[in-house]
């Protein structure tokens, strides 16, 4: 049985995204790989897209226009901006936590307060709002 070749978009610009794109490219189910914005290494694996990984509306438009079957988020910033929520609202498949869950990773103060509130062992900390 022939499977449709998937169009995959990887969000980010670092070595993590290079490794993700490299591994994804090894799948026989993958057709085209796009990386936004990408780097010199990812350009050798797929096509770099000149869209910031923080420009959520432009990423949704690109994924829709290019019939992206799966988006994989590599960096934290788009997660904190709600890229997963926006893609899901547009009916697009994306791998990553929603914005509320991503706060555990994107906000150290939130994560520490969460751990303290729920009795999860964590070193002592303090949060400062001014110098």
Backbone torsions as a table, in degrees:
resi	resn	phi	psi	omega
1	UNK	NA	129.2	179.3
2	UNK	-82.8	130.6	174.4
3	UNK	-98.1	146.5	174.2
4	UNK	-65.9	135.8	176.0
5	UNK	-73.6	131.2	-175.9
6	UNK	-86.4	141.6	169.8
7	UNK	-94.9	123.3	-175.5
8	UNK	-119.8	137.1	176.1
9	UNK	-115.3	127.4	175.4
10	UNK	-109.1	130.6	-179.5
11	UNK	-100.3	123.1	176.6
12	UNK	142.5	-177.7	-172.0
13	UNK	-142.4	4.3	-173.8
14	UNK	-106.8	-166.7	-179.3
15	UNK	-67.7	-31.2	177.0
16	UNK	-60.9	-44.2	-179.6
17	UNK	-69.3	-34.3	175.0
18	UNK	-61.4	-46.0	179.9
19	UNK	-64.0	-41.0	178.1
20	UNK	-62.4	-48.9	-179.1
21	UNK	-62.2	-41.8	179.6
22	UNK	-60.0	-45.5	-178.3
23	UNK	-71.5	-42.5	178.9
24	UNK	-60.3	-38.7	-179.3
25	UNK	-62.3	-20.9	-179.4
26	UNK	-77.0	-13.0	-179.5
27	UNK	-75.7	132.8	176.5
28	UNK	-68.7	-12.2	180.0
29	UNK	-86.3	-8.2	-176.1
30	UNK	-97.5	131.2	177.6
31	UNK	-95.4	-71.2	-177.2
32	UNK	-116.7	144.8	176.9
33	UNK	-121.6	131.7	175.1
34	UNK	-119.5	144.9	176.5
35	UNK	-130.5	126.3	-179.2
36	UNK	-121.1	120.0	-4.4
37	UNK	-84.6	-15.7	178.1
38	UNK	83.8	-174.1	179.3
39	UNK	-153.7	-175.7	-177.3
40	UNK	-60.7	-37.3	179.6
41	UNK	-69.2	-41.6	-179.1
42	UNK	-69.2	-25.7	178.2
43	UNK	-64.0	-23.9	178.2
44	UNK	-81.7	-13.6	-177.2
45	UNK	-101.5	-41.7	-177.8
46	UNK	-146.2	-152.5	-179.5
47	UNK	-109.0	122.3	173.7
48	UNK	-73.1	141.1	-179.5
49	UNK	-115.5	123.8	-176.0
50	UNK	-77.2	59.2	176.2
51	UNK	-126.3	130.3	177.2
52	UNK	-61.1	143.6	177.9
53	UNK	-72.0	-1.8	176.4
54	UNK	-102.7	-4.2	179.6
55	UNK	-90.9	78.1	-172.5
56	UNK	-58.5	-47.9	179.6
57	UNK	-59.5	-40.0	179.4
58	UNK	-67.5	-35.5	178.1
59	UNK	-67.0	-42.2	177.5
60	UNK	-62.0	-43.9	179.3
61	UNK	-62.7	-44.3	179.1
62	UNK	-61.2	-46.8	-178.7
63	UNK	-62.0	-38.9	179.5
64	UNK	-68.3	-49.4	-177.3
65	UNK	-64.7	-32.3	-176.4
66	UNK	-100.5	12.2	176.5
67	UNK	50.3	52.0	178.7
68	UNK	-72.5	126.6	-178.8
69	UNK	-85.8	-28.1	-179.5
70	UNK	-153.2	134.2	173.5
71	UNK	-114.5	136.2	178.7
72	UNK	-118.4	124.4	-178.3
73	UNK	-93.2	125.0	-179.2
74	UNK	-100.0	-34.4	-175.1
75	UNK	-103.9	161.4	-176.5
76	UNK	-77.9	-32.5	-173.8
77	UNK	-57.7	-47.8	178.9
78	UNK	-62.9	-32.4	177.9
79	UNK	-64.2	-44.3	179.6
80	UNK	-64.5	-27.8	179.6
81	UNK	-84.8	-3.8	177.3
82	UNK	87.7	28.5	-179.0
83	UNK	-61.0	-38.4	-179.5
84	UNK	-64.7	-44.5	179.0
85	UNK	-59.7	-43.7	-178.9
86	UNK	-65.9	-42.6	178.8
87	UNK	-64.5	-44.0	179.5
88	UNK	-63.1	-39.6	178.2
89	UNK	-62.7	-29.9	179.0
90	UNK	-88.2	1.6	179.4
91	UNK	78.3	22.8	-178.2
92	UNK	-102.3	139.6	178.7
93	UNK	-77.7	131.1	-178.9
94	UNK	-147.4	143.8	-179.7
95	UNK	-107.6	115.4	179.0
96	UNK	159.5	164.3	179.7
97	UNK	-77.8	151.9	174.7
98	UNK	-67.8	166.6	-173.9
99	UNK	-55.6	-43.3	-178.2
100	UNK	-62.2	-43.2	179.4
101	UNK	-71.4	-31.9	-178.7
102	UNK	-67.6	-17.0	178.4
103	UNK	-59.3	-30.3	178.6
104	UNK	-60.7	-31.5	-179.8
105	UNK	-93.6	-37.0	-172.3
106	UNK	-85.0	-20.1	179.6
107	UNK	-124.6	106.1	-179.7
108	UNK	-63.9	-37.8	179.1
109	UNK	-63.1	-43.7	178.0
110	UNK	-62.5	-44.1	-178.7
111	UNK	-63.1	-44.2	180.0
112	UNK	-64.7	-43.3	178.3
113	UNK	-63.7	-39.2	177.7
114	UNK	-60.8	-47.4	-179.7
115	UNK	-62.8	-43.3	179.6
116	UNK	-63.4	-44.2	-178.5
117	UNK	-62.7	-33.1	-175.6
118	UNK	-103.9	13.4	175.6
119	UNK	68.9	25.3	177.8
120	UNK	-87.0	124.5	-177.5
121	UNK	-56.3	130.9	178.4
122	UNK	-156.5	146.2	178.1
123	UNK	-60.3	156.3	177.9
124	UNK	-58.7	149.8	-179.0
125	UNK	-151.7	166.2	173.1
126	UNK	-142.6	147.9	178.6
127	UNK	-113.1	130.4	-179.1
128	UNK	-117.0	139.2	-178.8
129	UNK	-109.5	-9.9	173.9
130	UNK	-152.8	169.3	-176.0
131	UNK	-90.3	NA	NA
